[in-house]
Amino acid sequence: MRKNYISIAAALLLIALLPSCRSEVNKTLIITGQSSHNWMESSETVKQILDETGLFRSKIILTPPKGEDMSGFDPAFMRYDLVVIDYEGDQWPENTVTALTDYVKNGGGVVLFNSVNSPLASSFDSVSVTRRTEFEVRTVNTDHPVTKGLPVRWLHPDDVLTRGIDPAGEEGVLLATASAGQGGRMTLPVMAARTLGEGRIFVTMLGTPDEEGSRALHCAGFITTLQRGAEWAATGSVTQELPSDFPTAAGSVVRSGFKAIDSHEAFENIASYDISQSTKYFTWLQTEIRKASGDEVRLLELEKKMVEVLKNTTATAEAKRLIIRELSWMGSDYCLPVVKELSSVEELKDDVDFALERLQ
């Protein structure tokens, strides 16, 4: 019994000596309450986007309404790993701005979301916005953790651009710009990263809500960069991989929700594919196959799902044709019997013959 007590005591001592570790879930404070855009929609959206990663647990607080007494507004910043500011309005009390600045200098993370005159944002005398339109975003820094791996050019839908601001400031890093004006002759900053003491600030000017579905907030590019920027601000690194549906210069990608495509959604939509639909679900499949290269277990999982589409009597011929083409170069003996059965289907015969020649 004495030995057990000694073992327990030794274990407790070891735990006490270990350095404290940051929780994998970052406590996040979202501050809103005044803005030139619909802050009620945007703040709830930002909360959902961040929380769905599993990396954040967010809470929203409101400032007093415009014109009311702000003297009592004094959030406990130090209790959080990340502070998101979705705010453009009356000035905060000096002691609150000082507390926020100290929070960042001591290692805290901040995301400035579409904030022109919020605390920690520079003040500008002449600020205006462009008309709402789809525009091309250019990744100008591909070495930063937030933008590493992003396409150099990608399309973002139905948003506005802000003229007359410099989100990077003198000591920040410009991450991305966008083209505006006739012929795209005007280049405006849309994403930046800054450090202050030991802390980090991520700035995004994308994702302004509107009254018609807010496609800008549902853009896979906006969602991904917000999630990655928030993780970098909170931790100094980015662990999230680039999703397969990230937009390119060929077209923007709008998610019905805020989550990336998952296996169930992808194969459900692949089965009902017709030639007039977007190929984004097949792009997801092709990306997953490439990522699984050398992983026989994962490749077999995908192959089984693909065979289920071939066996599905309600799946379209277009869907089966594309599946057969993918199986022709990555399939195994597992898919052969089902592929052979489809040789009797006249509209698939050529694709089946080609696949069997390669598979056998």
GUTORTI-108703 format. One line per field, with one value per residue (C-alpha): residue in one letter; residue number from 1; x, y negated, z; chain. Coordinates in steps of 0.1 Angstrom, whole numbers, padded with zeros to 4 digits. Layout:
<nodes>
lumse	A ...;
marba	NUM ...;
X	X ...;
Y	Y ...;
Z	Z ...;
torba	A ...;
</nodes>
This chain:
<nodes>
lumse	M R K N Y I S I A A A L L L I A L L P S C R S E V N K T L I I T G Q S S H N W M E S S E T V K Q I L D E T G L F R S K I I L T P P K G E D M S G F D P A F M R Y D L V V I D Y E G D Q W P E N T V T A L T D Y V K N G G G V V L F N S V N S P L A S S F D S V S V T R R T E F E V R T V N T D H P V T K G L P V R W L H P D D V L T R G I D P A G E E G V L L A T A S A G Q G G R M T L P V M A A R T L G E G R I F V T M L G T P D E E G S R A L H C A G F I T T L Q R G A E W A A T G S V T Q E L P S D F P T A A G S V V R S G F K A I D S H E A F E N I A S Y D I S Q S T K Y F T W L Q T E I R K A S G D E V R L L E L E K K M V E V L K N T T A T A E A K R L I I R E L S W M G S D Y C L P V V K E L S S V E E L K D D V D F A L E R L Q;
marba	1 2 3 4 5 6 7 8 9 10 11 12 13 14 15 16 17 18 19 20 21 22 23 24 25 26 27 28 29 30 31 32 33 34 35 36 37 38 39 40 41 42 43 44 45 46 47 48 49 50 51 52 53 54 55 56 57 58 59 60 61 62 63 64 65 66 67 68 69 70 71 72 73 74 75 76 77 78 79 80 81 82 83 84 85 86 87 88 89 90 91 92 93 94 95 96 97 98 99 100 101 102 103 104 105 106 107 108 109 110 111 112 113 114 115 116 117 118 119 120 121 122 123 124 125 126 127 128 129 130 131 132 133 134 135 136 137 138 139 140 141 142 143 144 145 146 147 148 149 150 151 152 153 154 155 156 157 158 159 160 161 162 163 164 165 166 167 168 169 170 171 172 173 174 175 176 177 178 179 180 181 182 183 184 185 186 187 188 189 190 191 192 193 194 195 196 197 198 199 200 201 202 203 204 205 206 207 208 209 210 211 212 213 214 215 216 217 218 219 220 221 222 223 224 225 226 227 228 229 230 231 232 233 234 235 236 237 238 239 240 241 242 243 244 245 246 247 248 249 250 251 252 253 254 255 256 257 258 259 260 261 262 263 264 265 266 267 268 269 270 271 272 273 274 275 276 277 278 279 280 281 282 283 284 285 286 287 288 289 290 291 292 293 294 295 296 297 298 299 300 301 302 303 304 305 306 307 308 309 310 311 312 313 314 315 316 317 318 319 320 321 322 323 324 325 326 327 328 329 330 331 332 333 334 335 336 337 338 339 340 341 342 343 344 345 346 347 348 349 350 351 352 353 354 355 356 357 358 359 360;
X	0000 0029 0043 0010 0010 0046 0036 0006 0027 0054 0028 0012 0047 0055 0022 0029 0063 0051 0046 0010 -0004 -0028 -0062 -0068 -0101 -0094 -0118 -0130 -0147 -0166 -0173 -0200 -0229 -0222 -0212 -0220 -0230 -0255 -0235 -0262 -0259 -0222 -0213 -0235 -0220 -0185 -0193 -0207 -0178 -0152 -0170 -0175 -0138 -0137 -0107 -0128 -0155 -0170 -0191 -0207 -0209 -0225 -0212 -0238 -0258 -0245 -0246 -0250 -0226 -0195 -0177 -0187 -0176 -0146 -0144 -0120 -0098 -0072 -0097 -0097 -0072 -0088 -0108 -0128 -0138 -0168 -0173 -0173 -0188 -0183 -0149 -0142 -0130 -0093 -0088 -0105 -0083 -0052 -0064 -0069 -0035 -0018 -0037 -0022 0013 0012 0005 -0033 -0047 -0071 -0092 -0104 -0134 -0144 -0135 -0124 -0123 -0123 -0097 -0063 -0073 -0058 -0079 -0087 -0102 -0116 -0131 -0156 -0169 -0173 -0206 -0213 -0199 -0179 -0142 -0108 -0087 -0049 -0028 0003 0021 0021 0047 0025 0008 -0027 -0022 0003 -0011 -0038 -0042 -0026 -0059 -0094 -0129 -0150 -0188 -0211 -0190 -0179 -0143 -0132 -0112 -0089 -0075 -0042 -0050 -0014 -0001 0036 0047 0022 0023 -0002 -0016 -0041 -0055 -0085 -0092 -0119 -0131 -0136 -0113 -0099 -0075 -0078 -0060 -0072 -0060 -0083 -0062 -0033 -0014 0004 0022 0022 0046 0041 0006 -0009 -0036 -0053 -0073 -0099 -0121 -0140 -0175 -0198 -0234 -0262 -0300 -0300 -0285 -0251 -0232 -0200 -0203 -0209 -0179 -0156 -0126 -0138 -0147 -0113 -0092 -0112 -0107 -0070 -0065 -0082 -0061 -0029 -0039 -0047 -0018 0008 0004 -0021 -0030 -0061 -0056 -0069 -0103 -0109 -0137 -0115 -0123 -0100 -0098 -0123 -0151 -0163 -0176 -0206 -0215 -0251 -0239 -0205 -0189 -0166 -0179 -0179 -0180 -0217 -0227 -0202 -0213 -0250 -0245 -0222 -0249 -0274 -0249 -0259 -0239 -0254 -0243 -0211 -0183 -0172 -0182 -0161 -0133 -0136 -0134 -0103 -0087 -0094 -0079 -0047 -0044 -0048 -0019 0000 -0027 -0043 -0069 -0082 -0081 -0102 -0127 -0131 -0133 -0161 -0181 -0175 -0187 -0219 -0226 -0221 -0246 -0271 -0300 -0310 -0275 -0272 -0252 -0231 -0222 -0213 -0192 -0171 -0167 -0156 -0130 -0116 -0116 -0098 -0065 -0069 -0093 -0084 -0099 -0127 -0144 -0139 -0171 -0194 -0176 -0179 -0217 -0220 -0206 -0241 -0252 -0249 -0241 -0214 -0199 -0169 -0160 -0163 -0141 -0114 -0115 -0113 -0083 -0064 -0076 -0068;
Y	0000 -0023 -0018 -0028 -0061 -0068 -0061 -0084 -0111 -0108 -0111 -0142 -0158 -0150 -0166 -0197 -0201 -0197 -0231 -0241 -0233 -0254 -0238 -0226 -0245 -0282 -0303 -0330 -0363 -0380 -0417 -0435 -0459 -0487 -0485 -0498 -0463 -0439 -0429 -0407 -0384 -0386 -0379 -0349 -0336 -0341 -0322 -0293 -0293 -0292 -0268 -0242 -0237 -0222 -0246 -0274 -0279 -0313 -0337 -0370 -0401 -0435 -0470 -0496 -0510 -0539 -0571 -0555 -0555 -0533 -0539 -0505 -0485 -0466 -0429 -0405 -0400 -0379 -0351 -0343 -0329 -0349 -0381 -0387 -0423 -0428 -0464 -0499 -0525 -0548 -0549 -0525 -0539 -0545 -0519 -0493 -0500 -0499 -0465 -0451 -0464 -0448 -0416 -0413 -0424 -0396 -0369 -0373 -0369 -0392 -0390 -0423 -0414 -0441 -0467 -0501 -0522 -0496 -0495 -0483 -0494 -0525 -0556 -0568 -0601 -0590 -0555 -0543 -0510 -0497 -0483 -0447 -0423 -0391 -0399 -0381 -0378 -0375 -0358 -0381 -0362 -0324 -0319 -0330 -0302 -0316 -0317 -0289 -0266 -0289 -0295 -0327 -0337 -0328 -0343 -0356 -0363 -0392 -0414 -0449 -0463 -0491 -0519 -0542 -0517 -0499 -0469 -0458 -0491 -0499 -0468 -0442 -0417 -0421 -0387 -0392 -0419 -0422 -0440 -0466 -0492 -0489 -0463 -0456 -0485 -0493 -0470 -0470 -0451 -0425 -0404 -0412 -0399 -0419 -0412 -0433 -0423 -0386 -0386 -0384 -0403 -0389 -0413 -0404 -0428 -0400 -0387 -0417 -0405 -0417 -0412 -0385 -0354 -0368 -0347 -0365 -0349 -0315 -0317 -0287 -0311 -0335 -0307 -0290 -0321 -0332 -0299 -0297 -0334 -0329 -0298 -0317 -0347 -0324 -0300 -0313 -0283 -0268 -0230 -0232 -0217 -0235 -0221 -0205 -0230 -0261 -0283 -0290 -0315 -0294 -0302 -0310 -0283 -0290 -0265 -0260 -0258 -0267 -0232 -0218 -0189 -0156 -0121 -0115 -0148 -0143 -0108 -0117 -0145 -0125 -0099 -0125 -0143 -0155 -0174 -0208 -0206 -0219 -0193 -0204 -0170 -0151 -0176 -0167 -0130 -0135 -0155 -0128 -0102 -0122 -0128 -0091 -0081 -0053 -0047 -0015 -0015 -0050 -0042 -0011 -0031 -0055 -0026 -0010 -0042 -0046 -0010 -0018 -0046 -0021 0003 -0024 -0019 -0056 -0070 -0088 -0076 -0107 -0099 -0063 -0073 -0096 -0070 -0044 -0067 -0073 -0036 -0028 -0041 -0037 -0008 0027 0062 0051 0030 0055 0075 0044 0027 0058 0060 0025 0036 0045 0008 -0006 -0042 -0030 -0003 -0023 -0036 -0001 0015 -0012 -0007 0031 0029 0008 0027 0062;
Z	0000 0009 -0026 -0042 -0022 -0033 -0070 -0067 -0051 -0077 -0105 -0090 -0086 -0122 -0134 -0113 -0129 -0164 -0183 -0187 -0222 -0241 -0246 -0281 -0281 -0281 -0260 -0283 -0276 -0305 -0299 -0320 -0315 -0340 -0376 -0411 -0421 -0406 -0375 -0361 -0391 -0395 -0358 -0356 -0389 -0377 -0345 -0365 -0390 -0362 -0338 -0366 -0369 -0334 -0327 -0311 -0286 -0291 -0271 -0285 -0264 -0275 -0269 -0258 -0287 -0307 -0287 -0253 -0224 -0231 -0199 -0184 -0215 -0201 -0214 -0196 -0227 -0207 -0202 -0240 -0265 -0293 -0297 -0329 -0334 -0357 -0349 -0364 -0341 -0311 -0295 -0267 -0233 -0232 -0204 -0226 -0256 -0234 -0220 -0255 -0266 -0235 -0242 -0277 -0265 -0240 -0266 -0273 -0308 -0325 -0357 -0372 -0393 -0418 -0392 -0405 -0374 -0346 -0318 -0332 -0367 -0382 -0386 -0421 -0432 -0466 -0468 -0494 -0507 -0542 -0556 -0548 -0574 -0579 -0579 -0582 -0551 -0555 -0529 -0528 -0499 -0503 -0475 -0446 -0426 -0433 -0471 -0477 -0504 -0515 -0553 -0565 -0580 -0569 -0573 -0544 -0550 -0544 -0520 -0517 -0515 -0492 -0506 -0486 -0460 -0453 -0431 -0430 -0417 -0417 -0399 -0411 -0440 -0469 -0477 -0504 -0527 -0550 -0583 -0586 -0610 -0647 -0661 -0627 -0628 -0591 -0566 -0530 -0499 -0485 -0460 -0438 -0408 -0381 -0349 -0318 -0290 -0286 -0301 -0336 -0355 -0386 -0407 -0433 -0454 -0470 -0461 -0459 -0455 -0477 -0478 -0505 -0490 -0481 -0507 -0496 -0462 -0477 -0500 -0493 -0498 -0472 -0447 -0451 -0448 -0418 -0400 -0409 -0399 -0366 -0358 -0367 -0345 -0316 -0318 -0342 -0365 -0389 -0388 -0411 -0446 -0476 -0485 -0519 -0526 -0523 -0552 -0582 -0609 -0629 -0605 -0570 -0546 -0524 -0497 -0487 -0451 -0438 -0436 -0462 -0484 -0466 -0479 -0475 -0492 -0520 -0530 -0527 -0552 -0574 -0579 -0591 -0614 -0648 -0674 -0665 -0628 -0612 -0610 -0575 -0560 -0585 -0579 -0542 -0551 -0573 -0545 -0520 -0543 -0548 -0510 -0504 -0528 -0511 -0485 -0495 -0467 -0476 -0513 -0508 -0487 -0516 -0541 -0522 -0522 -0559 -0565 -0545 -0571 -0599 -0583 -0576 -0600 -0597 -0603 -0636 -0666 -0664 -0628 -0636 -0666 -0645 -0617 -0642 -0656 -0621 -0613 -0646 -0631 -0593 -0590 -0577 -0582 -0558 -0585 -0614 -0611 -0610 -0638 -0660 -0653 -0668 -0702 -0712 -0708 -0743 -0733 -0709 -0730 -0744 -0710 -0695 -0722 -0717 -0679 -0681 -0705 -0680 -0649 -0662;
torba	A A A A A A A A A A A A A A A A A A A A A A A A A A A A A A A A A A A A A A A A A A A A A A A A A A A A A A A A A A A A A A A A A A A A A A A A A A A A A A A A A A A A A A A A A A A A A A A A A A A A A A A A A A A A A A A A A A A A A A A A A A A A A A A A A A A A A A A A A A A A A A A A A A A A A A A A A A A A A A A A A A A A A A A A A A A A A A A A A A A A A A A A A A A A A A A A A A A A A A A A A A A A A A A A A A A A A A A A A A A A A A A A A A A A A A A A A A A A A A A A A A A A A A A A A A A A A A A A A A A A A A A A A A A A A A A A A A A A A A A A A A A A A A A A A A A A A A A A A A A A A A A A A A A A A A A A A A A A A A A A A A A A A A A A A A A A A A A A A A A A A A A A A A A A A A A A A A A A A A A A;
</nodes>
